[in-house]
Amino acid sequence: MQQEVAHYLRHVLRKRPGDLLHVSDGVVAVYRVVIEGFTKEEVRCRIKEQSPLPDPPSPRIQLLTSLPKGNRMDWLVQKSTEVGVAEIKPVSMKRSVREITSKKLDHWMRRWAKIAGAAAGQSGRAEVPVLHAPRPFSEVLSSLKDVSLKFFADPEEGRTFYDRFTRMPLPRRIAIVVGPEGGMTNEEKELLQQNGFASLTLGHTILRVETAGILAVALARYEWQRREPSRGKLSL
């Protein structure tokens, strides 16, 4: 295990040799392991049981988000993972304030994957969200034809998640678009509507990109589980 994980288990959770853990590779399986010992940089464990990764919870939420400034994407990845996002797809829009060069892309993708993995473990998720490389907005929209319920956040809209969900059959997959802090252009909104997206409000205040993304995922999961309480739980 990575040094940070070893430190967390030993000094924060106070785990000791002989303690049992449930760990996941985030892709294929969940393992029940026993801690055999610690070194400065790792935890040595022995696998006692292995089981398939649980079926992911419904709904499967894809978050399409304009990249926020600085390191605030770190916070978006961490917290949206905790509240149950399935995929994060950064998109480049007309008023986006941040672009990632190809030279820096590998660095940021590794960083976000590490954050998502740690957040999934902290929140008890067996599945780690899928992180996509940033792509132009129009390209990502064309890949969502099989998603049955699609929304985009619009401060000028009056209808809420509650309004939208009470009028639509419950979906298995949801896509949500959050634009830059300067807002989407009228052309981008028209393109969304042409691709089957409905607008909704996230409240009466102007939110930062990362706050809007996290809130949108949380509200979608809440409204879905409000109607289907027995099927909307995260896999633990």
C-alpha positions as CSV (number, residue, x, y, z in Angstrom):
1,M,0.0,0.0,0.0
2,Q,1.1,3.6,-0.5
3,Q,2.9,5.4,2.3
4,E,0.0,7.7,2.9
5,V,-2.4,4.8,3.3
6,A,-0.1,3.1,5.7
7,H,0.2,6.2,7.8
8,Y,-3.6,6.6,7.9
9,L,-4.2,3.0,8.9
10,R,-1.6,3.0,11.6
11,H,-1.7,6.4,13.1
12,V,-5.2,7.7,12.4
13,L,-7.3,4.5,12.5
14,R,-4.9,2.9,15.0
15,K,-4.9,-0.4,13.2
16,R,-2.6,-3.2,14.5
17,P,-1.3,-6.6,13.3
18,G,-4.2,-9.1,13.4
19,D,-6.9,-6.5,12.6
20,L,-9.2,-7.3,9.6
21,L,-9.8,-4.9,6.8
22,H,-12.1,-4.8,3.7
23,V,-10.3,-3.4,0.7
24,S,-11.2,-3.1,-3.0
25,D,-9.2,-2.7,-6.2
26,G,-12.1,-0.5,-7.4
27,V,-12.5,-2.5,-10.5
28,V,-13.0,-6.2,-10.1
29,A,-13.1,-7.5,-6.5
30,V,-13.4,-6.8,-2.7
31,Y,-11.0,-8.5,-0.4
32,R,-11.2,-9.3,3.3
33,V,-7.6,-9.1,4.5
34,V,-5.7,-9.4,7.8
35,I,-2.9,-7.0,8.7
36,E,0.4,-8.9,9.2
37,G,2.7,-6.0,9.9
38,F,3.8,-2.5,9.2
39,T,6.9,-0.9,7.8
40,K,7.6,2.8,7.4
41,E,6.2,2.9,3.9
42,E,3.7,0.0,3.6
43,V,1.2,-2.3,5.3
44,R,1.7,-6.0,4.7
45,C,-1.7,-7.9,4.5
46,R,-2.8,-11.4,3.7
47,I,-6.0,-12.1,1.8
48,K,-8.5,-14.2,3.6
49,E,-11.5,-13.9,1.3
50,Q,-12.2,-12.5,-2.1
51,S,-15.6,-11.6,-3.6
52,P,-16.8,-9.9,-6.8
53,L,-17.2,-6.1,-6.7
54,P,-20.8,-5.3,-5.7
55,D,-23.2,-4.0,-8.3
56,P,-22.8,-0.3,-8.4
57,P,-25.6,1.8,-6.8
58,S,-28.3,3.4,-8.9
59,P,-28.4,5.9,-10.4
60,R,-25.1,6.0,-12.4
61,I,-24.4,9.8,-12.3
62,Q,-22.0,11.3,-14.8
63,L,-20.8,14.9,-14.0
64,L,-19.7,17.0,-16.9
65,T,-18.0,20.0,-15.4
66,S,-16.0,23.0,-16.6
67,L,-12.6,23.0,-14.9
68,P,-12.4,25.4,-11.9
69,K,-9.4,27.6,-11.1
70,G,-6.3,26.4,-9.4
71,N,-6.5,23.2,-7.3
72,R,-10.2,23.4,-6.7
73,M,-10.8,20.5,-9.0
74,D,-9.1,18.4,-6.3
75,W,-12.0,19.3,-3.9
76,L,-14.6,18.6,-6.6
77,V,-13.2,15.1,-7.3
78,Q,-12.9,14.3,-3.6
79,K,-16.4,15.4,-2.5
80,S,-18.3,14.3,-5.5
81,T,-16.8,10.9,-5.0
82,E,-18.0,10.9,-1.4
83,V,-21.6,11.7,-2.4
84,G,-21.7,9.1,-5.1
85,V,-20.6,10.2,-8.6
86,A,-19.9,7.4,-11.1
87,E,-18.0,9.4,-13.7
88,I,-16.4,12.8,-13.9
89,K,-15.9,14.3,-17.3
90,P,-14.1,17.7,-17.4
91,V,-15.2,19.8,-20.4
92,S,-13.9,22.9,-22.2
93,M,-16.5,25.6,-22.7
94,K,-16.5,29.1,-24.2
95,R,-16.1,30.8,-20.8
96,S,-13.9,28.2,-19.1
97,V,-11.2,29.9,-17.1
98,R,-8.8,26.9,-17.0
99,E,-7.2,24.7,-19.7
100,I,-4.8,21.9,-19.1
101,T,-1.9,21.5,-21.5
102,S,-0.9,18.0,-22.8
103,K,2.4,18.4,-20.9
104,K,0.5,18.6,-17.6
105,L,-2.3,16.2,-18.4
106,D,-0.7,13.1,-17.0
107,H,0.2,14.8,-13.8
108,W,-3.3,16.0,-13.1
109,M,-5.0,12.7,-14.2
110,R,-2.7,10.8,-11.7
111,R,-3.4,13.3,-9.0
112,W,-7.2,13.2,-9.5
113,A,-7.2,9.4,-9.6
114,K,-5.3,9.3,-6.3
115,I,-7.8,11.7,-4.7
116,A,-10.8,9.7,-6.0
117,G,-9.3,6.4,-4.7
118,A,-8.7,7.9,-1.3
119,A,-12.1,9.4,-1.1
120,A,-13.8,6.2,-2.2
121,G,-12.0,4.3,0.6
122,Q,-12.8,7.0,3.2
123,S,-16.5,6.9,2.3
124,G,-16.8,3.1,2.2
125,R,-17.3,2.9,-1.6
126,A,-16.1,-0.3,-3.3
127,E,-16.1,1.4,-6.7
128,V,-13.8,4.2,-7.6
129,P,-15.3,6.8,-10.0
130,V,-14.1,6.9,-13.6
131,L,-12.1,10.0,-14.4
132,H,-11.9,11.2,-18.0
133,A,-9.4,13.5,-19.6
134,P,-10.7,17.0,-20.4
135,R,-12.4,17.2,-23.8
136,P,-14.2,19.8,-25.9
137,F,-17.8,20.3,-24.7
138,S,-19.5,19.3,-28.0
139,E,-17.4,16.0,-28.2
140,V,-18.6,14.9,-24.8
141,L,-22.2,15.6,-25.5
142,S,-22.2,13.3,-28.5
143,S,-21.2,10.4,-26.2
144,L,-24.3,10.6,-24.1
145,K,-27.0,9.4,-26.4
146,D,-27.7,6.3,-24.3
147,V,-28.3,8.4,-21.1
148,S,-32.0,8.6,-20.4
149,L,-32.1,11.6,-18.0
150,K,-29.9,14.7,-18.7
151,F,-29.8,18.0,-16.9
152,F,-27.8,21.2,-16.9
153,A,-27.6,23.8,-14.1
154,D,-28.9,27.2,-15.1
155,P,-29.2,30.1,-12.6
156,E,-32.0,31.6,-14.7
157,E,-34.2,28.5,-14.4
158,G,-36.8,28.2,-11.7
159,R,-37.5,24.4,-11.7
160,T,-35.6,22.3,-9.2
161,F,-34.4,18.7,-9.1
162,Y,-37.6,17.9,-7.2
163,D,-39.8,19.4,-9.9
164,R,-37.9,17.5,-12.6
165,F,-37.8,14.1,-10.8
166,T,-41.6,14.1,-10.0
167,R,-42.4,14.4,-13.7
168,M,-40.0,11.7,-15.1
169,P,-39.6,8.0,-14.7
170,L,-36.6,7.0,-12.6
171,P,-33.5,6.5,-14.7
172,R,-30.6,4.1,-14.3
173,R,-28.2,6.7,-15.7
174,I,-28.1,10.5,-15.3
175,A,-25.9,13.1,-16.8
176,I,-25.5,16.6,-15.2
177,V,-23.7,19.5,-16.7
178,V,-22.2,22.4,-14.7
179,G,-20.8,25.3,-16.6
180,P,-18.1,27.9,-15.7
181,E,-18.6,30.6,-13.2
182,G,-19.1,33.1,-16.0
183,G,-22.0,31.0,-17.2
184,M,-22.8,29.1,-20.3
185,T,-23.3,31.0,-23.6
186,N,-26.8,30.9,-25.2
187,E,-25.3,28.8,-28.0
188,E,-24.1,26.2,-25.4
189,K,-27.5,26.1,-23.7
190,E,-29.2,25.6,-27.1
191,L,-26.8,22.8,-27.9
192,L,-27.7,21.1,-24.6
193,Q,-31.4,21.4,-25.3
194,Q,-30.9,20.0,-28.8
195,N,-29.2,17.0,-27.1
196,G,-32.1,16.3,-24.7
197,F,-30.9,18.2,-21.6
198,A,-33.4,20.0,-19.4
199,S,-32.4,23.0,-17.4
200,L,-32.8,23.3,-13.6
201,T,-31.8,25.5,-10.7
202,L,-29.4,24.7,-7.9
203,G,-30.7,27.6,-5.7
204,H,-30.8,31.3,-5.6
205,T,-27.1,32.0,-5.0
206,I,-24.2,32.0,-7.5
207,L,-22.1,29.0,-6.8
208,R,-18.5,28.2,-7.7
209,V,-18.0,25.4,-10.2
210,E,-16.8,22.8,-7.7
211,T,-19.7,23.7,-5.2
212,A,-22.3,23.4,-8.0
213,G,-20.9,20.1,-9.2
214,I,-20.9,18.5,-5.7
215,L,-24.4,19.9,-4.9
216,A,-25.8,18.7,-8.2
217,V,-24.6,15.1,-7.7
218,A,-25.9,15.1,-4.1
219,L,-29.3,16.4,-5.0
220,A,-29.7,13.9,-7.9
221,R,-28.9,11.0,-5.5
222,Y,-31.2,12.4,-2.9
223,E,-34.2,12.8,-5.2
224,W,-33.6,9.4,-6.7
225,Q,-33.4,7.7,-3.3
226,R,-36.4,9.7,-2.1
227,R,-38.5,7.8,-4.6
228,E,-36.6,4.5,-4.4
229,P,-35.2,4.3,-0.9
230,S,-34.5,0.5,-1.1
231,R,-32.3,0.8,-4.2
232,G,-30.4,4.0,-3.9
233,K,-27.8,3.2,-1.3
234,L,-24.1,3.3,-1.9
235,S,-22.2,0.1,-2.0
236,L,-20.3,-0.4,1.3
